[in-house]
Amino acid sequence: MSNSSSITEFLLLASAATRELQLLHFWLFLGISLAALLGNGLIITAIACDHHLHTPMYFFLLNLSLLDLASISTTLPKAMANYLWDNKDISYYGYAAQAFFFLFFISAELSLLTIMSYDRYVAICKPLHYGTLLGSRACVHMAAAAWGTGLLNSLLHTANTFSLPLCKGNTLDQFFCEIPQILKLSCSHSYLREIGLIMVSACLGFGCFVFIVVSYVQILRAVLRIPSEQGRHKAFSMCLPHLAVVSLFFSTGMFAHLKPPSISSPILDLVVSFLYSVVPPAVNPLIYSLRNQEIKDALRKLITRCYSEPINCSSSS
């Protein structure tokens, strides 16, 4: 294929060799999708329905669950369909759309995790100014900035990448669509523009990482100054879920994109891509629900209400 204009579809070759393994991958992805849908859906419903959770921390957590749900819904449905129907192709515009939305949600999640670290910093280090610095209007503006940053970053990368001429075929060793795979098919020096954009995004990501680390250094110093053990435990409990989510997000993403070429292989690349694109959205709700008593109480009340209302309706009839 001489250029991108002659490409109408791509082939995602990261597929199992046998039909049995394809079906096994389908059921695995289906289980993960349902777990992510259930976990994030319960957190979104609990926060929306319980007025005790209408605080900045849980407002940002609701946005995080929305991003996780959208992210995993972007990558897995097409992969499951390919495994189920023994198919490998995806249309050119379908690939572009999936790459755009995946980068959009991942970029917005990075910005949101940075904002959530600021929320924890203000709550612990400047509790008297919490209501002023994180009022409802400020929270909405911060969340909108996170979504807008993700949208702008994704729009720039996608528009630039899919304007490159592609002349190295249309086969990709991946189960979902991401921009680095497209760059491997380009033989034009114009791809240096995209490399430049990637470097800018990497610098911004590193800046977010540094901001989170500095925030938690300040938080740790403030927590260690708390005289009571109960107070220190409560402060740590407030931060541990977010810290675990940040660690999972950065560790999988950095290993996926910064691992040395000497250890790279198709199987390892596939496993690492699975870890950073699928595991965090499915695991994040579990991390927050296990370590957060208020979330567990809200879910318990929600389940009790859903269970009791049908009984009351049937008894009244």
HUMOSUL-V555331 format. One record per pair of residues at least 24 apart in sequence whose C-alpha atoms are under 7 Angstrom apart, sorted by the first residue. I is the first residue (numbers start at 1). J is the second residue. D is the distance in whole Angstrom. If there is no record, write none. Layout:
i->I j->J d->D
i->I j->J d->D
//
This chain:
i->1 j->167 d->6
i->1 j->169 d->6
i->2 j->167 d->5
i->3 j->165 d->5
i->3 j->166 d->5
i->3 j->167 d->5
i->4 j->165 d->5
i->4 j->166 d->5
i->4 j->167 d->7
i->7 j->92 d->7
i->8 j->91 d->6
i->8 j->92 d->5
i->9 j->89 d->6
i->9 j->90 d->5
i->9 j->91 d->4
i->9 j->92 d->5
i->10 j->89 d->6
i->10 j->90 d->5
i->10 j->91 d->6
i->10 j->92 d->6
i->10 j->170 d->5
i->10 j->171 d->6
i->11 j->88 d->5
i->11 j->89 d->4
i->11 j->90 d->6
i->11 j->170 d->6
i->11 j->171 d->5
i->11 j->172 d->6
i->12 j->88 d->5
i->12 j->89 d->6
i->12 j->171 d->6
i->12 j->172 d->5
i->12 j->173 d->6
i->12 j->174 d->6
i->12 j->175 d->6
i->13 j->88 d->6
i->13 j->171 d->7
i->13 j->172 d->6
i->13 j->173 d->5
i->13 j->174 d->6
i->14 j->173 d->5
i->14 j->174 d->5
i->14 j->175 d->5
i->22 j->83 d->5
i->22 j->84 d->7
i->23 j->83 d->6
i->23 j->84 d->6
i->25 j->83 d->7
i->26 j->80 d->5
i->26 j->83 d->6
i->26 j->84 d->6
i->29 j->76 d->7
i->29 j->80 d->7
i->32 j->282 d->7
i->35 j->282 d->6
i->36 j->69 d->7
i->36 j->281 d->6
i->36 j->282 d->4
i->37 j->69 d->6
i->39 j->285 d->5
i->39 j->286 d->7
i->40 j->65 d->5
i->40 j->69 d->6
i->40 j->285 d->6
i->46 j->298 d->6
i->46 j->299 d->6
i->46 j->302 d->7
i->50 j->298 d->6
i->56 j->134 d->7
i->56 j->139 d->6
i->57 j->119 d->7
i->60 j->116 d->7
i->64 j->109 d->7
i->67 j->105 d->6
i->67 j->109 d->6
i->68 j->281 d->5
i->69 j->281 d->7
i->71 j->102 d->6
i->71 j->105 d->6
i->72 j->278 d->6
i->72 j->281 d->6
i->74 j->98 d->6
i->74 j->101 d->7
i->74 j->102 d->6
i->75 j->176 d->6
i->79 j->175 d->6
i->79 j->176 d->7
i->95 j->177 d->6
i->98 j->177 d->6
i->99 j->177 d->5
i->99 j->178 d->5
i->99 j->179 d->6
i->100 j->154 d->6
i->100 j->155 d->7
i->100 j->158 d->6
i->103 j->154 d->5
i->104 j->150 d->5
i->104 j->151 d->5
i->104 j->154 d->5
i->105 j->150 d->6
i->107 j->150 d->5
i->108 j->146 d->5
i->108 j->147 d->5
i->108 j->149 d->6
i->108 j->150 d->4
i->111 j->146 d->5
i->112 j->143 d->7
i->112 j->146 d->6
i->113 j->246 d->7
i->114 j->208 d->6
i->114 j->212 d->6
i->117 j->212 d->6
i->117 j->215 d->6
i->118 j->215 d->7
i->120 j->239 d->7
i->121 j->215 d->6
i->121 j->219 d->6
i->124 j->219 d->7
i->125 j->219 d->6
i->125 j->222 d->6
i->157 j->194 d->7
i->157 j->197 d->7
i->160 j->194 d->6
i->161 j->194 d->6
i->164 j->190 d->7
i->164 j->191 d->7
i->173 j->266 d->7
i->174 j->270 d->6
i->237 j->291 d->7
i->241 j->287 d->6
i->241 j->288 d->5
i->241 j->291 d->6
i->245 j->284 d->6
i->248 j->280 d->7
i->249 j->276 d->7
i->249 j->280 d->6
i->252 j->276 d->5
//
